[in-house]
Every structure is written in C-alpha cells, then in structure tokens.
Amino acid sequence: MTLKPIKNEKDYQLALARLEEIFDAKIGTSKGDELEVLSILIDNYEKQTDPIAFPDPIEAIKFRMEQLGYNQNDLVEAIGFKSRVSEILNRKRKLTVEMIRKLSLKLSIPSDILLQEYERKSTAANN
C-alpha cells in the first residue's frame, strides 16, 4: 500500500483494512515501518474527526467521588449544605464559580470540565 494522508471515510476504511492485514508485522521490517506510520495516520484522522468531548460535569463529580470513596458529606465543604450537595448531584441546581473552584481542588477535576454546560432537571422552585 502506498502511504498517503487519510482525508475521508473511504481512505480511513482502506487504512483500517490494511492495518488489519499487517497487524502482526515485525518491528524493523518494511511492513513494520508501514504499520507504525499507518497507525499514526489513523490516530491523527480519528482525533480530527471524532474529538473526545469533555465528560458531563455532574457525572465527572460522581465518578471521582466513587474513585475516592467519598459520599455527599465529603462535598459539604466545597458546595455548602448537605441539601445543596444533593441538589447539585441531582441536577436541580447549577454549580457556581466558587463551587467549581473548590470542587476542582478537592476532587482534582480540571475546572474546564466542571464549567461545561449540563442538563438540569427542572423543579417547581426553579420555574
């Protein structure tokens, strides 16, 4: 196969098919070199066409809480009252800038993730 930039879906599919054909190529051989370059081209194309989006802020908080073995009480210091923590985690209240700062430090979640828009559940109090 002649190596060339992957510019569209057809090129991508052809590159994937070729990658599969030479997947077990030995390092240091011409096919091994082709495999290495082809992998880079495929990776580059995938990053351009399917960039990884930031996770949902609330899901990121819940995931990190689970990783750290935290419960809602552990977030009171960063968010406020336990009821406010519950409102945030249940999407009934938006994160404030101050909450984002504190959560970012406490949970080691980049503030870029916590600043993302997320779907909020509406309640009678919010209408």
A tleap script that builds the chain and sets N, CA, C and O, in Angstrom:
source leaprc.protein.ff14SB
mol = sequence {
  NMET THR LEU LYS PRO ILE LYS ASN GLU LYS
  ASP TYR GLN LEU ALA LEU ALA ARG LEU GLU
  GLU ILE PHE ASP ALA LYS ILE GLY THR SER
  LYS GLY ASP GLU LEU GLU VAL LEU SER ILE
  LEU ILE ASP ASN TYR GLU LYS GLN THR ASP
  PRO ILE ALA PHE PRO ASP PRO ILE GLU ALA
  ILE LYS PHE ARG MET GLU GLN LEU GLY TYR
  ASN GLN ASN ASP LEU VAL GLU ALA ILE GLY
  PHE LYS SER ARG VAL SER GLU ILE LEU ASN
  ARG LYS ARG LYS LEU THR VAL GLU MET ILE
  ARG LYS LEU SER LEU LYS LEU SER ILE PRO
  SER ASP ILE LEU LEU GLN GLU TYR GLU ARG
  LYS SER THR ALA ALA ASN CASN
}
set mol.1.N position { 0.857 -1.188 0.000 }
set mol.1.CA position { 0.000 0.000 0.000 }
set mol.1.C position { 0.892 1.237 0.000 }
set mol.1.O position { 1.887 1.298 0.722 }
set mol.2.N position { 0.532 2.197 -0.799 }
set mol.2.CA position { 1.228 3.478 -0.800 }
set mol.2.C position { 0.641 4.321 0.316 }
set mol.2.O position { -0.566 4.558 0.354 }
set mol.3.N position { 1.493 4.774 1.224 }
set mol.3.CA position { 1.013 5.580 2.336 }
set mol.3.C position { 0.696 6.989 1.865 }
set mol.3.O position { 1.460 7.605 1.122 }
set mol.4.N position { -0.450 7.482 2.315 }
set mol.4.CA position { -0.875 8.835 1.975 }
set mol.4.C position { -1.772 9.339 3.096 }
set mol.4.O position { -2.288 8.541 3.878 }
set mol.5.N position { -1.965 10.638 3.186 }
set mol.5.CA position { -2.846 11.167 4.235 }
set mol.5.C position { -4.255 10.597 4.117 }
set mol.5.O position { -4.740 10.317 3.021 }
set mol.6.N position { -4.890 10.436 5.252 }
set mol.6.CA position { -6.282 9.972 5.286 }
set mol.6.C position { -7.151 11.218 5.280 }
set mol.6.O position { -7.133 12.006 6.226 }
set mol.7.N position { -7.915 11.390 4.205 }
set mol.7.CA position { -8.690 12.619 4.031 }
set mol.7.C position { -10.195 12.429 4.156 }
set mol.7.O position { -10.932 13.399 4.337 }
set mol.8.N position { -10.658 11.178 4.060 }
set mol.8.CA position { -12.099 10.955 4.120 }
set mol.8.C position { -12.377 9.548 4.652 }
set mol.8.O position { -11.456 8.781 4.932 }
set mol.9.N position { -13.642 9.234 4.782 }
set mol.9.CA position { -14.059 7.943 5.345 }
set mol.9.C position { -13.578 6.766 4.504 }
set mol.9.O position { -13.205 5.727 5.050 }
set mol.10.N position { -13.582 6.918 3.183 }
set mol.10.CA position { -13.114 5.833 2.310 }
set mol.10.C position { -11.634 5.548 2.559 }
set mol.10.O position { -11.238 4.391 2.698 }
set mol.11.N position { -10.817 6.605 2.616 }
set mol.11.CA position { -9.391 6.447 2.918 }
set mol.11.C position { -9.204 5.780 4.281 }
set mol.11.O position { -8.342 4.918 4.458 }
set mol.12.N position { -10.022 6.195 5.222 }
set mol.12.CA position { -9.944 5.658 6.588 }
set mol.12.C position { -10.237 4.157 6.602 }
set mol.12.O position { -9.511 3.383 7.225 }
set mol.13.N position { -11.292 3.757 5.919 }
set mol.13.CA position { -11.656 2.338 5.879 }
set mol.13.C position { -10.572 1.507 5.189 }
set mol.13.O position { -10.264 0.397 5.624 }
set mol.14.N position { -10.001 2.044 4.120 }
set mol.14.CA position { -8.903 1.341 3.437 }
set mol.14.C position { -7.684 1.213 4.356 }
set mol.14.O position { -7.027 0.173 4.386 }
set mol.15.N position { -7.397 2.260 5.088 }
set mol.15.CA position { -6.266 2.233 6.016 }
set mol.15.C position { -6.497 1.212 7.129 }
set mol.15.O position { -5.576 0.489 7.508 }
set mol.16.N position { -7.725 1.150 7.656 }
set mol.16.CA position { -8.036 0.166 8.692 }
set mol.16.C position { -7.905 -1.263 8.160 }
set mol.16.O position { -7.400 -2.148 8.851 }
set mol.17.N position { -8.358 -1.474 6.943 }
set mol.17.CA position { -8.252 -2.806 6.336 }
set mol.17.C position { -6.780 -3.199 6.174 }
set mol.17.O position { -6.405 -4.336 6.458 }
set mol.18.N position { -5.959 -2.268 5.723 }
set mol.18.CA position { -4.532 -2.551 5.559 }
set mol.18.C position { -3.858 -2.781 6.914 }
set mol.18.O position { -3.000 -3.653 7.049 }
set mol.19.N position { -4.246 -2.009 7.891 }
set mol.19.CA position { -3.708 -2.178 9.237 }
set mol.19.C position { -3.977 -3.590 9.743 }
set mol.19.O position { -3.110 -4.225 10.344 }
set mol.20.N position { -5.171 -4.060 9.495 }
set mol.20.CA position { -5.535 -5.412 9.914 }
set mol.20.C position { -4.676 -6.461 9.205 }
set mol.20.O position { -4.278 -7.458 9.808 }
set mol.21.N position { -4.397 -6.232 7.934 }
set mol.21.CA position { -3.576 -7.170 7.159 }
set mol.21.C position { -2.154 -7.279 7.700 }
set mol.21.O position { -1.582 -8.369 7.728 }
set mol.22.N position { -1.584 -6.162 8.127 }
set mol.22.CA position { -0.169 -6.155 8.528 }
set mol.22.C position { 0.016 -6.015 10.038 }
set mol.22.O position { 1.109 -5.697 10.507 }
set mol.23.N position { -1.034 -6.249 10.779 }
set mol.23.CA position { -1.021 -6.022 12.226 }
set mol.23.C position { 0.107 -6.765 12.950 }
set mol.23.O position { 0.659 -6.241 13.918 }
set mol.24.N position { 0.453 -7.958 12.505 }
set mol.24.CA position { 1.480 -8.757 13.173 }
set mol.24.C position { 2.870 -8.573 12.575 }
set mol.24.O position { 3.756 -9.394 12.814 }
set mol.25.N position { 3.072 -7.514 11.806 }
set mol.25.CA position { 4.369 -7.273 11.171 }
set mol.25.C position { 5.447 -7.073 12.234 }
set mol.25.O position { 5.196 -6.492 13.290 }
set mol.26.N position { 6.625 -7.555 11.943 }
set mol.26.CA position { 7.747 -7.458 12.876 }
set mol.26.C position { 8.372 -6.055 12.809 }
set mol.26.O position { 8.490 -5.459 11.738 }
set mol.27.N position { 8.764 -5.554 13.972 }
set mol.27.CA position { 9.422 -4.252 14.074 }
set mol.27.C position { 10.742 -4.311 13.307 }
set mol.27.O position { 11.469 -5.302 13.369 }
set mol.28.N position { 11.031 -3.240 12.591 }
set mol.28.CA position { 12.282 -3.156 11.844 }
set mol.28.C position { 12.197 -3.663 10.416 }
set mol.28.O position { 13.164 -3.573 9.661 }
set mol.29.N position { 11.037 -4.197 10.045 }
set mol.29.CA position { 10.834 -4.628 8.665 }
set mol.29.C position { 10.091 -3.537 7.918 }
set mol.29.O position { 9.581 -2.600 8.532 }
set mol.30.N position { 10.025 -3.650 6.595 }
set mol.30.CA position { 9.295 -2.634 5.825 }
set mol.30.C position { 7.813 -2.641 6.194 }
set mol.30.O position { 7.190 -1.582 6.266 }
set mol.31.N position { 7.244 -3.824 6.428 }
set mol.31.CA position { 5.831 -3.878 6.846 }
set mol.31.C position { 5.674 -3.326 8.264 }
set mol.31.O position { 4.659 -2.706 8.583 }
set mol.32.N position { 6.663 -3.548 9.099 }
set mol.32.CA position { 6.629 -2.993 10.455 }
set mol.32.C position { 6.643 -1.477 10.423 }
set mol.32.O position { 5.921 -0.824 11.177 }
set mol.33.N position { 7.472 -0.918 9.542 }
set mol.33.CA position { 7.515 0.539 9.369 }
set mol.33.C position { 6.180 1.059 8.834 }
set mol.33.O position { 5.674 2.087 9.283 }
set mol.34.N position { 5.628 0.335 7.874 }
set mol.34.CA position { 4.325 0.719 7.310 }
set mol.34.C position { 3.259 0.697 8.398 }
set mol.34.O position { 2.423 1.598 8.470 }
set mol.35.N position { 3.285 -0.318 9.236 }
set mol.35.CA position { 2.330 -0.443 10.337 }
set mol.35.C position { 2.432 0.764 11.274 }
set mol.35.O position { 1.418 1.330 11.683 }
set mol.36.N position { 3.644 1.141 11.602 }
set mol.36.CA position { 3.865 2.262 12.511 }
set mol.36.C position { 3.340 3.573 11.919 }
set mol.36.O position { 2.638 4.323 12.598 }
set mol.37.N position { 3.673 3.845 10.677 }
set mol.37.CA position { 3.232 5.084 10.022 }
set mol.37.C position { 1.712 5.076 9.825 }
set mol.37.O position { 1.049 6.091 10.037 }
set mol.38.N position { 1.175 3.940 9.422 }
set mol.38.CA position { -0.264 3.816 9.209 }
set mol.38.C position { -1.028 4.043 10.519 }
set mol.38.O position { -2.087 4.672 10.520 }
set mol.39.N position { -0.497 3.539 11.617 }
set mol.39.CA position { -1.129 3.741 12.930 }
set mol.39.C position { -1.187 5.218 13.281 }
set mol.39.O position { -2.188 5.696 13.814 }
set mol.40.N position { -0.113 5.941 12.983 }
set mol.40.CA position { -0.071 7.377 13.258 }
set mol.40.C position { -1.090 8.117 12.396 }
set mol.40.O position { -1.790 9.006 12.881 }
set mol.41.N position { -1.171 7.754 11.132 }
set mol.41.CA position { -2.134 8.400 10.230 }
set mol.41.C position { -3.573 8.146 10.686 }
set mol.41.O position { -4.403 9.055 10.681 }
set mol.42.N position { -3.856 6.913 11.076 }
set mol.42.CA position { -5.213 6.561 11.533 }
set mol.42.C position { -5.540 7.326 12.814 }
set mol.42.O position { -6.629 7.885 12.945 }
set mol.43.N position { -4.603 7.350 13.753 }
set mol.43.CA position { -4.815 8.054 15.005 }
set mol.43.C position { -5.079 9.541 14.761 }
set mol.43.O position { -5.975 10.125 15.370 }
set mol.44.N position { -4.307 10.141 13.883 }
set mol.44.CA position { -4.473 11.557 13.550 }
set mol.44.C position { -5.856 11.816 12.945 }
set mol.44.O position { -6.523 12.782 13.317 }
set mol.45.N position { -6.282 10.973 12.030 }
set mol.45.CA position { -7.588 11.141 11.396 }
set mol.45.C position { -8.707 11.011 12.438 }
set mol.45.O position { -9.656 11.795 12.434 }
set mol.46.N position { -8.592 10.023 13.325 }
set mol.46.CA position { -9.622 9.822 14.350 }
set mol.46.C position { -9.707 11.013 15.301 }
set mol.46.O position { -10.799 11.400 15.718 }
set mol.47.N position { -8.572 11.586 15.640 }
set mol.47.CA position { -8.572 12.757 16.527 }
set mol.47.C position { -9.220 13.965 15.853 }
set mol.47.O position { -9.863 14.779 16.516 }
set mol.48.N position { -9.050 14.077 14.547 }
set mol.48.CA position { -9.642 15.199 13.817 }
set mol.48.C position { -11.140 15.034 13.615 }
set mol.48.O position { -11.887 16.009 13.688 }
set mol.49.N position { -11.585 13.812 13.362 }
set mol.49.CA position { -12.994 13.595 13.035 }
set mol.49.C position { -13.863 13.267 14.234 }
set mol.49.O position { -15.062 13.545 14.217 }
set mol.50.N position { -13.292 12.688 15.268 }
set mol.50.CA position { -14.051 12.304 16.457 }
set mol.50.C position { -13.342 12.769 17.711 }
set mol.50.O position { -12.900 11.943 18.509 }
set mol.51.N position { -13.223 14.088 17.904 }
set mol.51.CA position { -12.523 14.540 19.107 }
set mol.51.C position { -13.277 14.098 20.354 }
set mol.51.O position { -14.506 14.043 20.375 }
set mol.52.N position { -12.521 13.790 21.372 }
set mol.52.CA position { -13.127 13.343 22.621 }
set mol.52.C position { -13.674 14.565 23.352 }
set mol.52.O position { -12.947 15.516 23.638 }
set mol.53.N position { -14.951 14.517 23.642 }
set mol.53.CA position { -15.601 15.628 24.331 }
set mol.53.C position { -15.367 15.531 25.836 }
set mol.53.O position { -15.075 14.460 26.369 }
set mol.54.N position { -15.501 16.668 26.502 }
set mol.54.CA position { -15.414 16.663 27.949 }
set mol.54.C position { -16.574 15.857 28.519 }
set mol.54.O position { -17.658 15.844 27.936 }
set mol.55.N position { -16.367 15.197 29.629 }
set mol.55.CA position { -17.483 14.481 30.259 }
set mol.55.C position { -18.462 15.468 30.882 }
set mol.55.O position { -18.132 16.632 31.110 }
set mol.56.N position { -19.630 15.001 31.145 }
set mol.56.CA position { -20.643 15.779 31.847 }
set mol.56.C position { -20.098 16.130 33.241 }
set mol.56.O position { -19.586 15.249 33.931 }
set mol.57.N position { -20.199 17.393 33.666 }
set mol.57.CA position { -19.631 17.791 34.960 }
set mol.57.C position { -20.158 16.991 36.152 }
set mol.57.O position { -19.387 16.593 37.025 }
set mol.58.N position { -21.452 16.759 36.187 }
set mol.58.CA position { -22.027 16.039 37.326 }
set mol.58.C position { -21.570 14.585 37.326 }
set mol.58.O position { -21.269 14.026 38.381 }
set mol.59.N position { -21.520 13.975 36.149 }
set mol.59.CA position { -21.031 12.595 36.068 }
set mol.59.C position { -19.557 12.526 36.448 }
set mol.59.O position { -19.121 11.549 37.057 }
set mol.60.N position { -18.790 13.544 36.099 }
set mol.60.CA position { -17.368 13.586 36.473 }
set mol.60.C position { -17.222 13.668 37.992 }
set mol.60.O position { -16.364 13.005 38.574 }
set mol.61.N position { -18.055 14.474 38.622 }
set mol.61.CA position { -18.028 14.591 40.084 }
set mol.61.C position { -18.382 13.254 40.724 }
set mol.61.O position { -17.697 12.795 41.638 }
set mol.62.N position { -19.450 12.635 40.244 }
set mol.62.CA position { -19.878 11.346 40.811 }
set mol.62.C position { -18.814 10.266 40.612 }
set mol.62.O position { -18.554 9.464 41.509 }
set mol.63.N position { -18.208 10.256 39.436 }
set mol.63.CA position { -17.169 9.268 39.142 }
set mol.63.C position { -15.979 9.458 40.078 }
set mol.63.O position { -15.450 8.493 40.631 }
set mol.64.N position { -15.566 10.714 40.249 }
set mol.64.CA position { -14.415 10.992 41.106 }
set mol.64.C position { -14.740 10.683 42.562 }
set mol.64.O position { -13.882 10.191 43.295 }
set mol.65.N position { -15.965 10.963 42.987 }
set mol.65.CA position { -16.386 10.622 44.349 }
set mol.65.C position { -16.254 9.117 44.568 }
set mol.65.O position { -15.749 8.665 45.595 }
set mol.66.N position { -16.712 8.363 43.592 }
set mol.66.CA position { -16.640 6.902 43.686 }
set mol.66.C position { -15.182 6.441 43.764 }
set mol.66.O position { -14.843 5.567 44.562 }
set mol.67.N position { -14.327 7.034 42.932 }
set mol.67.CA position { -12.908 6.673 42.944 }
set mol.67.C position { -12.267 6.930 44.306 }
set mol.67.O position { -11.451 6.140 44.781 }
set mol.68.N position { -12.649 8.044 44.926 }
set mol.68.CA position { -12.049 8.441 46.197 }
set mol.68.C position { -12.768 7.859 47.412 }
set mol.68.O position { -12.313 8.021 48.544 }
set mol.69.N position { -13.894 7.180 47.173 }
set mol.69.CA position { -14.671 6.626 48.277 }
set mol.69.C position { -15.409 7.704 49.064 }
set mol.69.O position { -15.673 7.539 50.255 }
set mol.70.N position { -15.743 8.808 48.396 }
set mol.70.CA position { -16.436 9.916 49.046 }
set mol.70.C position { -17.941 9.708 49.010 }
set mol.70.O position { -18.474 9.005 48.152 }
set mol.71.N position { -18.615 10.344 49.974 }
set mol.71.CA position { -20.073 10.424 49.939 }
set mol.71.C position { -20.443 11.902 49.910 }
set mol.71.O position { -19.565 12.763 49.855 }
set mol.72.N position { -21.730 12.195 49.946 }
set mol.72.CA position { -22.179 13.580 49.833 }
set mol.72.C position { -21.634 14.463 50.950 }
set mol.72.O position { -21.359 15.643 50.730 }
set mol.73.N position { -21.475 13.901 52.144 }
set mol.73.CA position { -20.943 14.688 53.264 }
set mol.73.C position { -19.546 15.221 52.967 }
set mol.73.O position { -19.170 16.285 53.459 }
set mol.74.N position { -18.782 14.494 52.172 }
set mol.74.CA position { -17.417 14.915 51.852 }
set mol.74.C position { -17.377 16.152 50.951 }
set mol.74.O position { -16.332 16.790 50.821 }
set mol.75.N position { -18.498 16.490 50.335 }
set mol.75.CA position { -18.540 17.646 49.441 }
set mol.75.C position { -19.152 18.890 50.095 }
set mol.75.O position { -19.191 19.959 49.486 }
set mol.76.N position { -19.620 18.748 51.317 }
set mol.76.CA position { -20.250 19.879 52.002 }
set mol.76.C position { -19.298 21.061 52.090 }
set mol.76.O position { -19.708 22.205 51.891 }
set mol.77.N position { -18.045 20.797 52.382 }
set mol.77.CA position { -17.041 21.863 52.497 }
set mol.77.C position { -16.896 22.660 51.196 }
set mol.77.O position { -16.685 23.872 51.225 }
set mol.78.N position { -17.010 21.976 50.066 }
set mol.78.CA position { -16.834 22.637 48.772 }
set mol.78.C position { -18.131 23.262 48.248 }
set mol.78.O position { -18.097 24.286 47.566 }
set mol.79.N position { -19.257 22.655 48.563 }
set mol.79.CA position { -20.527 23.092 47.962 }
set mol.79.C position { -21.415 23.862 48.937 }
set mol.79.O position { -22.106 24.799 48.538 }
set mol.80.N position { -21.401 23.483 50.173 }
set mol.80.CA position { -22.275 24.143 51.147 }
set mol.80.C position { -23.036 23.094 51.930 }
set mol.80.O position { -22.487 22.045 52.268 }
set mol.81.N position { -24.256 23.363 52.212 }
set mol.81.CA position { -25.088 22.443 52.980 }
set mol.81.C position { -25.247 21.097 52.281 }
set mol.81.O position { -25.110 20.990 51.062 }
set mol.82.N position { -25.542 20.069 53.083 }
set mol.82.CA position { -25.741 18.733 52.509 }
set mol.82.C position { -26.900 18.750 51.509 }
set mol.82.O position { -26.859 18.058 50.491 }
set mol.83.N position { -27.924 19.538 51.805 }
set mol.83.CA position { -29.059 19.621 50.881 }
set mol.83.C position { -28.630 20.232 49.544 }
set mol.83.O position { -29.149 19.850 48.495 }
set mol.84.N position { -27.690 21.174 49.575 }
set mol.84.CA position { -27.204 21.800 48.347 }
set mol.84.C position { -26.389 20.785 47.539 }
set mol.84.O position { -26.484 20.748 46.313 }
set mol.85.N position { -25.592 19.967 48.223 }
set mol.85.CA position { -24.835 18.909 47.549 }
set mol.85.C position { -25.807 17.990 46.823 }
set mol.85.O position { -25.589 17.638 45.664 }
set mol.86.N position { -26.861 17.610 47.494 }
set mol.86.CA position { -27.873 16.738 46.901 }
set mol.86.C position { -28.518 17.401 45.688 }
set mol.86.O position { -28.734 16.746 44.668 }
set mol.87.N position { -28.823 18.682 45.789 }
set mol.87.CA position { -29.427 19.403 44.662 }
set mol.87.C position { -28.482 19.421 43.454 }
set mol.87.O position { -28.916 19.234 42.317 }
set mol.88.N position { -27.194 19.646 43.706 }
set mol.88.CA position { -26.212 19.660 42.618 }
set mol.88.C position { -26.140 18.282 41.972 }
set mol.88.O position { -26.252 18.161 40.752 }
set mol.89.N position { -25.954 17.245 42.782 }
set mol.89.CA position { -25.783 15.894 42.243 }
set mol.89.C position { -27.040 15.369 41.557 }
set mol.89.O position { -26.969 14.492 40.696 }
set mol.90.N position { -28.193 15.915 41.947 }
set mol.90.CA position { -29.461 15.530 41.309 }
set mol.90.C position { -29.865 16.505 40.208 }
set mol.90.O position { -30.981 16.446 39.691 }
set mol.91.N position { -28.943 17.406 39.853 }
set mol.91.CA position { -29.131 18.342 38.745 }
set mol.91.C position { -30.276 19.331 38.947 }
set mol.91.O position { -30.883 19.789 37.978 }
set mol.92.N position { -30.564 19.651 40.174 }
set mol.92.CA position { -31.634 20.606 40.451 }
set mol.92.C position { -31.092 22.017 40.665 }
set mol.92.O position { -31.855 22.982 40.718 }
set mol.93.N position { -29.772 22.129 40.787 }
set mol.93.CA position { -29.124 23.429 40.989 }
set mol.93.C position { -27.836 23.445 40.189 }
set mol.93.O position { -27.161 22.423 40.065 }
set mol.94.N position { -27.495 24.606 39.647 }
set mol.94.CA position { -26.261 24.767 38.871 }
set mol.94.C position { -25.074 24.975 39.805 }
set mol.94.O position { -25.214 25.490 40.914 }
set mol.95.N position { -23.920 24.566 39.334 }
set mol.95.CA position { -22.676 24.847 40.039 }
set mol.95.C position { -22.356 26.329 39.917 }
set mol.95.O position { -22.538 26.916 38.850 }
set mol.96.N position { -21.885 26.936 40.987 }
set mol.96.CA position { -21.432 28.322 40.934 }
set mol.96.C position { -19.922 28.317 40.659 }
set mol.96.O position { -19.269 27.277 40.748 }
set mol.97.N position { -19.390 29.470 40.329 }
set mol.97.CA position { -17.953 29.590 40.071 }
set mol.97.C position { -17.168 29.195 41.324 }
set mol.97.O position { -16.155 28.503 41.225 }
set mol.98.N position { -17.619 29.623 42.480 }
set mol.98.CA position { -16.939 29.290 43.738 }
set mol.98.C position { -16.967 27.781 43.994 }
set mol.98.O position { -15.965 27.205 44.415 }
set mol.99.N position { -18.100 27.149 43.743 }
set mol.99.CA position { -18.192 25.689 43.892 }
set mol.99.C position { -17.219 24.989 42.945 }
set mol.99.O position { -16.545 24.031 43.323 }
set mol.100.N position { -17.159 25.481 41.721 }
set mol.100.CA position { -16.268 24.887 40.714 }
set mol.100.C position { -14.824 24.975 41.175 }
set mol.100.O position { -14.073 24.007 41.061 }
set mol.101.N position { -14.432 26.132 41.696 }
set mol.101.CA position { -13.055 26.298 42.200 }
set mol.101.C position { -12.754 25.280 43.301 }
set mol.101.O position { -11.733 24.594 43.272 }
set mol.102.N position { -13.655 25.201 44.257 }
set mol.102.CA position { -13.437 24.316 45.405 }
set mol.102.C position { -13.470 22.843 45.006 }
set mol.102.O position { -12.647 22.052 45.467 }
set mol.103.N position { -14.422 22.477 44.148 }
set mol.103.CA position { -14.510 21.079 43.700 }
set mol.103.C position { -13.294 20.684 42.872 }
set mol.103.O position { -12.800 19.561 42.974 }
set mol.104.N position { -12.822 21.606 42.063 }
set mol.104.CA position { -11.651 21.335 41.245 }
set mol.104.C position { -10.456 20.991 42.124 }
set mol.104.O position { -9.714 20.054 41.832 }
set mol.105.N position { -10.274 21.743 43.193 }
set mol.105.CA position { -9.166 21.479 44.126 }
set mol.105.C position { -9.389 20.200 44.921 }
set mol.105.O position { -8.485 19.372 45.042 }
set mol.106.N position { -10.582 20.042 45.457 }
set mol.106.CA position { -10.870 18.890 46.328 }
set mol.106.C position { -10.847 17.568 45.578 }
set mol.106.O position { -10.330 16.571 46.083 }
set mol.107.N position { -11.412 17.559 44.361 }
set mol.107.CA position { -11.550 16.308 43.613 }
set mol.107.C position { -10.496 16.146 42.514 }
set mol.107.O position { -10.444 15.111 41.849 }
set mol.108.N position { -9.665 17.161 42.329 }
set mol.108.CA position { -8.653 17.148 41.250 }
set mol.108.C position { -9.303 16.922 39.879 }
set mol.108.O position { -8.835 16.124 39.068 }
set mol.109.N position { -10.389 17.649 39.655 }
set mol.109.CA position { -11.067 17.637 38.357 }
set mol.109.C position { -10.749 18.975 37.697 }
set mol.109.O position { -10.978 20.015 38.313 }
set mol.110.N position { -10.235 18.991 36.475 }
set mol.110.CA position { -9.953 20.266 35.819 }
set mol.110.C position { -11.203 21.144 35.758 }
set mol.110.O position { -12.300 20.669 35.465 }
set mol.111.N position { -11.015 22.416 36.036 }
set mol.111.CA position { -12.162 23.330 36.037 }
set mol.111.C position { -12.828 23.401 34.669 }
set mol.111.O position { -14.026 23.675 34.588 }
set mol.112.N position { -12.075 23.159 33.581 }
set mol.112.CA position { -12.661 23.146 32.236 }
set mol.112.C position { -13.815 22.152 32.150 }
set mol.112.O position { -14.821 22.411 31.489 }
set mol.113.N position { -13.665 21.035 32.813 }
set mol.113.CA position { -14.711 20.006 32.799 }
set mol.113.C position { -15.916 20.488 33.594 }
set mol.113.O position { -17.055 20.343 33.150 }
set mol.114.N position { -15.668 21.055 34.757 }
set mol.114.CA position { -16.764 21.490 35.623 }
set mol.114.C position { -17.508 22.701 35.070 }
set mol.114.O position { -18.654 22.950 35.444 }
set mol.115.N position { -16.864 23.452 34.186 }
set mol.115.CA position { -17.504 24.635 33.586 }
set mol.115.C position { -18.454 24.287 32.443 }
set mol.115.O position { -19.217 25.144 31.997 }
set mol.116.N position { -18.420 23.056 31.967 }
set mol.116.CA position { -19.257 22.660 30.828 }
set mol.116.C position { -20.739 22.752 31.178 }
set mol.116.O position { -21.143 22.523 32.318 }
set mol.117.N position { -21.524 23.089 30.184 }
set mol.117.CA position { -22.981 23.097 30.364 }
set mol.117.C position { -23.456 21.665 30.596 }
set mol.117.O position { -22.886 20.716 30.058 }
set mol.118.N position { -24.486 21.524 31.388 }
set mol.118.CA position { -25.079 20.210 31.604 }
set mol.118.C position { -26.579 20.371 31.781 }
set mol.118.O position { -27.085 21.430 32.153 }
set mol.119.N position { -27.258 19.285 31.500 }
set mol.119.CA position { -28.713 19.309 31.583 }
set mol.119.C position { -29.135 19.350 33.036 }
set mol.119.O position { -28.625 18.604 33.872 }
set mol.120.N position { -30.059 20.222 33.317 }
set mol.120.CA position { -30.561 20.383 34.667 }
set mol.120.C position { -32.020 19.952 34.712 }
set mol.120.O position { -32.793 20.243 33.799 }
set mol.121.N position { -32.388 19.257 35.784 }
set mol.121.CA position { -33.787 18.876 35.967 }
set mol.121.C position { -34.547 20.080 36.493 }
set mol.121.O position { -34.104 20.756 37.422 }
set mol.122.N position { -35.680 20.334 35.895 }
set mol.122.CA position { -36.452 21.486 36.346 }
set mol.122.C position { -37.311 21.077 37.546 }
set mol.122.O position { -37.781 19.944 37.656 }
set mol.123.N position { -37.488 22.033 38.419 }
set mol.123.CA position { -38.348 21.841 39.593 }
set mol.123.C position { -39.276 23.029 39.679 }
set mol.123.O position { -39.045 24.055 39.039 }
set mol.124.N position { -40.307 22.895 40.455 }
set mol.124.CA position { -41.270 23.989 40.614 }
set mol.124.C position { -40.586 25.228 41.186 }
set mol.124.O position { -40.946 26.352 40.838 }
set mol.125.N position { -39.597 25.027 42.064 }
set mol.125.CA position { -38.885 26.147 42.680 }
set mol.125.C position { -38.023 26.903 41.670 }
set mol.125.O position { -37.750 28.090 41.848 }
set mol.126.N position { -37.594 26.213 40.606 }
set mol.126.CA position { -36.729 26.854 39.609 }
set mol.126.C position { -37.514 27.532 38.492 }
set mol.126.O position { -36.921 28.249 37.686 }
set mol.127.N position { -38.798 27.333 38.421 }
set mol.127.CA position { -39.601 27.908 37.324 }
set mol.127.C position { -40.062 29.292 37.633 }
set mol.127.O position { -40.745 29.911 36.818 }
savepdb mol mol.pdb
quit
